[in-house]
Amino acid sequence: MTSQRILTLLELADECPTEDDLAGYLADPDPDVRRTALSVLSEATEDWAASSAVFARALDDDDESVRAQAVELLRELREVLVPGPAFAQALRDALGRSEPGVRVAASAALWRHRLCSVEDLGAWLADPAPQVRCELVLGLVSLDALEMLGRVSGDPSFAVRLAVARGIAAVGDPRGTTTLMVLARDQDMLVRAAALTGMAQTGYTPEAALIAQAPLAEPDWQLRQAPANELSAPDQIGRASCRERV
């Protein structure tokens, strides 16, 4: 029976079925049928507003394989998805799922489609999975949320702190230098290197320039390379001193 339902679905794919045409398959008790229906909808839909909500709701499906399919589709179709209230609500509902991968997909879709605020992202940072918090950091970077990024710089996961250092560098706002100075003393070598490199994007204060020079004697080449490359730029520290005088 299942194989026949799937064969029928595949035949429907050539007829550009709508969400209504596939409704019975999307609600089928067999997860293989539901998963195939999602795939067919992604290839045949012409109503992206309605279909986007279907893909988002699939993140909260009862079956793990269907949820995994939804994660993949949200990633692949990112550029053509049309956000709306139902889409946004389904993504927020999925944030309660146990799999970190589902929560990553939901939070990524929320911030990439501008469906959440800095306050939302800050609240979700209580998530226990570092990979989810890393995704939320990307959302904060997209909103230039330097104050919130500064709070996250003390995260227990080195991966999250590394994302913060790289994110502040990407924003390139001088107000981020203070946080980078803290991260330049981080216990993790990669975080320190990223913070030192990031200072070139946010700008050197005299204190930051002194911090950047200190690792030049470090045994780890990553720590030596970051400040060496940046401080070798003409008048880099001189410009910092001029800014202080001004």
N, C-alpha and C positions, 0 to 999 in steps of 0.2 A: 504493500500500500504506500509506504513512504517513498519507494523508488518511483512509483507511478506519479505521485504528487510532484516530485522533483522534476520528472520528465515533462510534465505539463507546465510547470513553471518555466523551464528552459525554452519551451516552445512559445510561451507568452512573451518572452524577452524580445522577439522580433516584431511584436505588435505594439511596442511602446506602452506597456501597461501603466495605468495610474496607480496612485496609492489605494484608491477604492478597489481597483481590480485585484490588487494583491492583499487586500485586508485579511481575507480568510487564511492566506498562507502566512502572513506576518503574525497571526495569532494561533497558528497551528500548534497542537500539543507536542509535536516532534521538533526538537531543536534543529535537526538537520534541515527540515523544511523552512523554518524561520530564518536560519542562516542563509539558505539559498535565496529566499525571498528578498532579504536585504541586499544581496549581491545583484540580483536582477533589477531591483529598484534603483540601485546606484548607477547602473548602466543604461537604464531606459527612461528614467524620469525626465519630465519637462517642467515639473512644478517643484523647484528646489526649495521653496519656502516650506511646503508641506513635508517634503521628503527629509529635509534637514532635521525636523522635529522627530521623525521616525527613527533616524539614525541615533539621535541623542537619547531617545527613550530606550533604545536597545542596550544602552549601557547599564540599565537597571533590570535587564532580563533575568529570569530565574536560572538560566543555564550559562555556565562559565564560557562555553565555546561561542555562544551568541554574543556575550559581552566582549569577548576578544575580537570578534568580527566587527563589532561596533567601534571599538578602539581603532582598529586598522582603517576603517572607512572614514572616520572623523579625521584621521591623519592624512589619508590620501586625497580626500575631497575638500580639504581646508579652503582652497581658493574659490570654490563654487558654492559652498554652503551659504544659506541665507538665514541669518539669525532673526528670531522673532520671540515673542513671549513664551510660546510652548517649548521652543528650542532651549531657551535660557532656563526655564523651570526644570526641564528634564536633566540638564547638566548639573544643576544645583542638587537635584535629588540623588544623582549618581555620586556626589561627593561623600555620601554615607556608605558607599560600598566597601567591602573588606579588602578588595584587591588594590594595592597601590597603583597598578597600571591603569585601572579604570579611573581612579581619582586624578591621576596625572592627565589623562585624556580629557576629563571633564574640566579641570582647572585650566588646561591649556586652551581649550575651545572658548572658555569664558573670557579669559583676558585677551586672547587674540581677536575676538569679535567685539571687544569693548563692552562686555556685559557685566562688568564688576568694577568696584571702586577700590581705592587704596585701603579703605577700612575693611572691605570684604577680604581682600588678600591678606591683610594683617590678621584677621580673625582665623582664617584657614591655616595660617602658619603654625597653629597648634597641632597640625597633622603629625602623627608619629613616624611617618616614612620620609627619610631624607630626600628621596627622588621627587616626592610631591612638593616638599619645601623648595627644592631647587627650581621646580617649574614655577612656583609662586614668586620666587625671586625674579625670574624672567619677566613676569607680569609687572612687578614693581619697577623694574628697569624701564619697561615700556611706558610707564607713567611718570618717569623721572622722580620716583618717590624716595628721595635721598634720606629723609629722616627715618622712614621705616626701614630702609636698607641698613642704616646705621644700627638700628635695634637688632637686626638679624645677624649682624657681624659677630655676635657672641654665640651663635648656634653651636650646639655640641658636635655637629657633623662637619668634618673638614670640607666635604663636597659642597655644602651649603655656603660655608665661609668663602670657598674658592669662587663660587658663583657670584657672591656679593662683590668680591674684589674685582672680578672681570666685568660685572655689571656696572659698577661705579665708573670704571675706566671707560666703558662704552657711552655712558651718559656724558662724561667729560666736563662736569660742572665743578668749579673750584670748591664748592661747598662740600664735595665728597672727599676732599683731601684729608680731613680730620679722621674719617673712618679708615681710610687707607693707611694712615700713620699707625693706627692701632693694629690693623691687620699685618703691617710690615713687621710686627713683633710676634706674630702668631707662632704657635708651637709646630705647625706644619710647614715644611719647607716650600711646597708648591703654593700655599696661600701667601706666604711672605713674598715669594718671587712675583706672583700676580699683583700684589699690592704695590710692590716697588715699581713694576712696569706701569701700573695704572697711574702713578703719580705724574708721569709725563703727560697724561691726557688731562688731568685735573689741574695741573700747575704746581710748581714747587714754592712753598713758603720757605723761609730760611730754616725753620725747624725740620721741615720735610726733607730739605736738601741734605741736612746733616744725617738724618735717618737713612737716606738713600746711599750716602757714601759709606756708612758703616759696614755693609756686607761685602765691600770690595776685597776684604781679607778672608772671607768665608771659604771653607773648603769645597762647598757645593757650587758647581759651575753655574747652576740656574740662578743662584743668588748673586753671583758675581756678574753674570751677563746682564741681568735686568738693569741695575744702576749704571753699569759701565756704558751700555749702549745709550742710555738716556742722558747721563751727565756729560757724555762726550760731545753732545750738541753744543754749538758755539754759545757761550755766554749764558748757559742754562742757569747756573747758580747766580751769576751776575744779575740776571733778570729778576730772580727771586729777591735779591737784596734790594734792587731798585723798587720793587713793588712794596717792600716793607717801608722804605723811606717815603714813598708817595703816600 
